[in-house]
C-alpha cells in the first residue's frame, strides 16, 4: 500500500480505485467541527475531515498548497460557506426574480419555501426556531464536510486544481451540496461533486 506523508497535513494513502484513483487522508481542520451533525442527526464534532486528492501521482504541490490555504483560512472559509448558502437560500443578490430561468442555479435557489419546509423540523429540534434566520443557522442543516481535489488546468495550461467541499444537507438529501473554493473563499455552489 502506497503512502505519502506531509509534515502538517499527515498521512495520505493511495486508494487504487479503477475508475477514480485517489490519495485519501483525514486532515485536521478544527473550524469545520462547527458542522457538528451527522446524517443520522446525532452530534458528531470532528476536527479531522476526509480529504481525497484524485490522480495516481503523489499529491501534487498545487493540491497540497490548496489544502494548506484552507488550513490557514479555515475559520473565514467556514463563515463564507454559511454566508454563501444563506444568500442563495434567501435569493439575495438576484436583481430580477422574474428573470430566473428554470436552468439557473440549483433548485433551492428558486424555491425558498420548499427549503424552509424541508429544514423546519430539524431547525425546531436543533435551534428551537423554524427557519434559517442567520448564516450561522446553516451549521444545523449542513453536515459531514469532506474535501475533494481534482487535477485541472486553466486556459494558460498551468495546473489549477478544482477543489470542492462537499456536505450532506437537510434541504438536498438526495445529492448533497458542494462548494467550489480556491481555499480562501467560496467561488460557486452546487450539488455534491458539481459546484
SULWO-V882905 format. One record per residue. N is the residue number from 1. RES is the residue in one letter. PHI is phi in radians with two decimals (999 if undefined). PSI is psi as a letter, one per 30 degrees, with the letter a starting at -180 (none if undefined). D_LAST is the distance of its C-alpha to the last C-alpha in whole Angstrom. Layout:
BEGIN
N,RES,PHI,PSI,D_LAST ; N,RES,PHI,PSI,D_LAST
END
This chain:
BEGIN
1,X,999,k,32 ; 2,X,-1.44,k,30 ; 3,X,-2.32,l,29 ; 4,X,-2.38,k,28 ; 5,X,-1.95,k,29 ; 6,X,-2.02,k,28 ; 7,X,-1.08,f,30 ; 8,X,-1.89,e,28 ; 9,X,-1.38,f,25 ; 10,X,1.80,a,27 ; 11,X,-1.66,k,27 ; 12,X,-1.91,k,25 ; 13,X,-2.07,k,26 ; 14,X,-1.38,k,25 ; 15,X,-1.84,j,24 ; 16,X,-1.51,h,25 ; 17,X,-1.29,k,23 ; 18,X,-0.97,e,24 ; 19,X,-1.38,e,21 ; 20,X,-2.36,i,18 ; 21,X,-1.07,k,21 ; 22,X,-2.74,l,19 ; 23,X,-1.76,k,21 ; 24,X,-2.06,k,21 ; 25,X,-2.74,l,22 ; 26,X,-1.96,j,22 ; 27,X,-1.82,k,22 ; 28,X,-1.47,j,23 ; 29,X,-2.36,i,21 ; 30,X,-0.97,e,23 ; 31,X,-1.09,f,22 ; 32,X,-1.29,f,19 ; 33,X,-1.16,f,22 ; 34,X,-1.10,f,22 ; 35,X,-1.47,i,19 ; 36,X,-1.61,f,22 ; 37,X,-1.75,l,22 ; 38,X,-1.94,l,22 ; 39,X,-1.07,f,21 ; 40,X,-1.53,g,25 ; 41,X,1.54,f,25 ; 42,X,-1.40,l,27 ; 43,X,-1.27,k,27 ; 44,X,-2.62,i,25 ; 45,X,-1.30,k,25 ; 46,X,-2.21,k,24 ; 47,X,-1.39,f,24 ; 48,X,-1.90,k,23 ; 49,X,-2.20,l,19 ; 50,X,-1.17,k,18 ; 51,X,-2.26,k,17 ; 52,X,-2.28,k,16 ; 53,X,-1.94,j,17 ; 54,X,-1.36,k,16 ; 55,X,2.23,l,19 ; 56,X,-1.49,f,23 ; 57,X,-1.28,l,24 ; 58,X,-0.87,k,25 ; 59,X,-0.78,k,22 ; 60,X,-1.20,l,22 ; 61,X,-1.01,e,23 ; 62,X,-1.18,e,19 ; 63,X,-1.19,e,18 ; 64,X,-1.10,e,20 ; 65,X,-1.08,e,20 ; 66,X,-1.13,e,17 ; 67,X,-1.08,e,18 ; 68,X,-1.19,e,21 ; 69,X,-1.14,e,19 ; 70,X,-1.05,e,17 ; 71,X,-1.05,e,21 ; 72,X,-1.21,e,22 ; 73,X,-1.99,g,20 ; 74,X,-1.06,e,19 ; 75,X,-1.12,e,21 ; 76,X,-1.12,e,19 ; 77,X,-1.16,e,16 ; 78,X,-1.05,e,16 ; 79,X,-1.09,e,18 ; 80,X,-1.12,e,15 ; 81,X,-1.09,e,13 ; 82,X,-1.11,e,15 ; 83,X,-1.10,e,16 ; 84,X,-1.11,e,13 ; 85,X,-1.17,e,13 ; 86,X,-1.04,e,16 ; 87,X,-1.06,e,16 ; 88,X,-1.18,e,13 ; 89,X,-1.18,f,16 ; 90,X,-1.82,g,19 ; 91,X,0.93,h,18 ; 92,X,-1.38,k,19 ; 93,X,1.65,f,18 ; 94,X,-1.54,j,19 ; 95,X,-1.18,e,22 ; 96,X,-2.29,j,23 ; 97,X,-1.07,f,22 ; 98,X,-1.21,f,24 ; 99,X,-1.52,f,22 ; 100,X,-1.09,k,19 ; 101,X,-1.58,l,18 ; 102,X,-1.04,e,17 ; 103,X,-1.65,g,14 ; 104,X,-1.56,k,13 ; 105,X,1.13,a,10 ; 106,X,-1.54,l,10 ; 107,X,-1.00,e,13 ; 108,X,-1.22,f,14 ; 109,X,-1.19,f,14 ; 110,X,-1.84,f,17 ; 111,X,-2.35,i,19 ; 112,X,-1.10,f,19 ; 113,X,-1.18,e,23 ; 114,X,-1.10,e,21 ; 115,X,-1.09,e,19 ; 116,X,-1.04,e,22 ; 117,X,-1.18,e,24 ; 118,X,-1.23,f,22 ; 119,X,-1.76,f,22 ; 120,X,-0.94,e,25 ; 121,X,-1.08,e,27 ; 122,X,-1.15,e,25 ; 123,X,-1.12,e,25 ; 124,X,-1.07,e,29 ; 125,X,-1.21,e,29 ; 126,X,-1.55,e,28 ; 127,X,-2.09,f,28 ; 128,X,1.07,h,31 ; 129,X,-2.56,l,29 ; 130,X,-1.71,f,28 ; 131,X,-2.49,l,25 ; 132,X,-1.50,j,22 ; 133,X,-1.66,f,24 ; 134,X,-2.60,l,23 ; 135,X,-0.94,e,20 ; 136,X,-1.14,f,21 ; 137,X,-1.14,f,22 ; 138,X,-1.12,f,18 ; 139,X,-1.07,f,20 ; 140,X,-1.49,f,21 ; 141,X,-2.10,f,18 ; 142,X,-1.90,k,16 ; 143,X,-2.65,l,17 ; 144,X,0.87,i,17 ; 145,X,-1.17,k,14 ; 146,X,-2.56,l,14 ; 147,X,-2.02,k,12 ; 148,X,-2.19,k,11 ; 149,X,-2.13,k,12 ; 150,X,-1.93,k,12 ; 151,X,-1.17,k,15 ; 152,X,-2.69,l,14 ; 153,X,-2.47,k,16 ; 154,X,-1.51,a,16 ; 155,X,-1.13,f,19 ; 156,X,-1.37,f,22 ; 157,X,1.57,f,21 ; 158,X,-1.37,k,21 ; 159,X,-1.10,k,19 ; 160,X,-2.58,j,15 ; 161,X,-1.21,k,13 ; 162,X,-1.45,j,10 ; 163,X,-2.02,k,9 ; 164,X,-2.09,k,7 ; 165,X,-1.98,j,9 ; 166,X,-1.67,k,9 ; 167,X,-2.43,l,12 ; 168,X,-1.38,l,14 ; 169,X,-2.55,k,14 ; 170,X,-1.07,e,18 ; 171,X,-1.57,f,16 ; 172,X,-2.55,i,14 ; 173,X,-1.28,f,16 ; 174,X,-1.23,e,16 ; 175,X,-1.90,f,12 ; 176,X,1.35,l,11 ; 177,X,-2.23,l,8 ; 178,X,-2.50,k,6 ; 179,X,-2.12,k,6 ; 180,X,-1.51,k,5 ; 181,X,-2.42,l,9 ; 182,X,-1.74,g,12 ; 183,X,1.79,f,14 ; 184,X,-1.95,e,16 ; 185,X,-2.52,l,13 ; 186,X,-1.54,k,10 ; 187,X,-1.76,e,9 ; 188,X,-2.87,l,6 ; 189,X,-2.14,l,5 ; 190,X,-3.09,a,4 ; 191,X,-1.23,l,6 ; 192,X,-0.91,k,7 ; 193,X,1.37,g,6 ; 194,X,-2.21,f,4 ; 195,X,-1.08,none,0
END
